[in-house]
Amino acid sequence: MDRRRAALSALVAFAVATAVAIVIGGARPATGQGIAPTVVQAVGYACALLAALALVAPAAHRVGVDRKLGAVILVALVALVLVDVFAADGPDIGAGFLRLVCFAVIVAIAGRLLATSIGSGRRQR
């Protein structure tokens, strides 16, 4: 499997884990969240980290764009983890906006990887 496709698969797993964590957290009262949403989100963060490392890892045929995309994923992931660790449990519009921007960046990178995967698949046939 190509590293781009592996990174794309890991980013899809990140998106699914994030959605599941949001659903689990939304289904419970704010005072009784428990650890389940945090664990599921941590699994999602691990998937995003794997995607970033797959793109950053050196390869003979790799172009510099892949490394830059991996670095951007790493920066967005660090920001997400810092928001989760240091943001207050209550409503915080700044932290929510930063999370939204980071998720949008990661989704945009996944879209770009999908477009290049589809394009390279058409050329190989």
C-alpha positions as CSV (number, residue, x, y, z in Angstrom):
1,M,0.0,0.0,0.0
2,D,1.3,3.5,-0.9
3,R,2.1,5.7,2.0
4,R,-0.4,8.3,0.8
5,R,-3.2,5.8,0.9
6,A,-2.1,4.6,4.3
7,A,-2.1,8.2,5.6
8,L,-5.5,8.7,4.0
9,S,-6.8,5.6,5.7
10,A,-5.4,6.8,9.1
11,L,-7.0,10.2,8.6
12,V,-10.4,8.6,7.8
13,A,-10.0,6.6,11.1
14,F,-9.2,9.8,12.9
15,A,-12.4,11.4,11.5
16,V,-14.5,8.4,12.5
17,A,-13.0,8.3,16.0
18,T,-13.6,12.0,16.4
19,A,-17.2,11.7,15.3
20,V,-17.7,8.7,17.7
21,A,-16.2,10.7,20.6
22,I,-18.5,13.6,19.9
23,V,-21.5,11.3,19.8
24,I,-20.5,9.5,23.0
25,G,-19.9,12.9,24.7
26,G,-23.2,14.3,23.5
27,A,-25.2,11.4,24.7
28,R,-24.1,11.8,28.3
29,P,-24.7,14.7,30.7
30,A,-21.9,17.2,31.1
31,T,-21.2,16.1,34.7
32,G,-21.1,12.4,33.9
33,Q,-18.9,12.2,30.7
34,G,-16.6,9.5,32.0
35,I,-13.5,8.5,30.2
36,A,-14.9,6.9,27.1
37,P,-15.0,10.1,24.9
38,T,-11.4,10.9,25.9
39,V,-10.2,7.3,25.1
40,V,-11.9,7.3,21.7
41,Q,-10.5,10.7,20.9
42,A,-7.0,9.6,22.0
43,V,-7.3,6.7,19.5
44,G,-8.2,9.2,16.8
45,Y,-5.2,11.3,17.7
46,A,-3.0,8.2,17.4
47,C,-4.4,7.6,13.9
48,A,-3.7,11.2,12.9
49,L,-0.1,10.8,14.3
50,L,0.4,7.7,12.2
51,A,-0.8,9.6,9.1
52,A,1.5,12.4,9.8
53,L,4.5,10.1,10.4
54,A,3.7,8.2,7.2
55,L,3.9,11.4,5.2
56,V,6.9,12.8,6.9
57,A,9.0,9.6,6.7
58,P,11.7,9.8,4.1
59,A,11.3,7.8,0.8
60,A,13.1,7.8,-2.5
61,H,10.1,8.7,-4.6
62,R,8.6,11.2,-2.1
63,V,8.1,14.8,-3.1
64,G,8.5,17.7,-0.7
65,V,4.7,18.3,-0.7
66,D,4.1,15.1,1.3
67,R,6.5,16.1,4.0
68,K,4.9,19.5,4.3
69,L,1.4,17.9,4.5
70,G,2.7,15.6,7.3
71,A,4.2,18.6,9.1
72,V,0.9,20.5,8.9
73,I,-1.0,17.5,10.3
74,L,1.5,17.3,13.2
75,V,1.1,21.0,14.0
76,A,-2.7,20.7,13.9
77,L,-2.6,17.6,16.0
78,V,-0.4,19.3,18.6
79,A,-2.8,22.2,18.8
80,L,-5.7,19.8,19.2
81,V,-4.0,18.0,22.0
82,L,-3.0,21.2,23.8
83,V,-6.6,22.5,23.6
84,D,-7.9,19.2,25.0
85,V,-5.4,19.3,27.8
86,F,-5.5,23.0,28.8
87,A,-9.0,24.2,27.8
88,A,-11.6,24.6,30.5
89,D,-14.4,22.1,30.6
90,G,-17.0,24.9,30.1
91,P,-17.8,26.7,26.9
92,D,-14.8,28.4,25.4
93,I,-15.4,30.0,22.0
94,G,-11.7,30.4,21.3
95,A,-10.9,26.8,22.0
96,G,-13.8,25.7,20.0
97,F,-12.8,27.8,17.0
98,L,-9.2,26.5,17.2
99,R,-10.5,22.9,17.2
100,L,-12.7,23.7,14.2
101,V,-9.8,25.2,12.3
102,C,-7.5,22.3,13.1
103,F,-10.2,19.7,12.1
104,A,-10.8,21.7,8.8
105,V,-7.1,21.7,8.0
106,I,-6.9,17.9,8.6
107,V,-10.0,17.3,6.5
108,A,-8.6,19.5,3.7
109,I,-5.3,17.5,3.7
110,A,-7.4,14.2,3.6
111,G,-9.2,15.6,0.6
112,R,-6.0,16.5,-1.1
113,L,-4.6,13.0,-0.5
114,L,-7.9,11.5,-1.8
115,A,-7.6,13.6,-5.0
116,T,-4.0,12.5,-5.6
117,S,-4.9,8.9,-4.8
118,I,-7.7,8.9,-7.3
119,G,-5.5,10.7,-9.9
120,S,-2.6,8.3,-9.5
121,G,-5.1,5.3,-9.7
122,R,-6.4,6.5,-13.0
123,R,-2.9,6.9,-14.4
124,Q,-1.8,3.4,-13.4
125,R,-4.7,1.7,-15.3
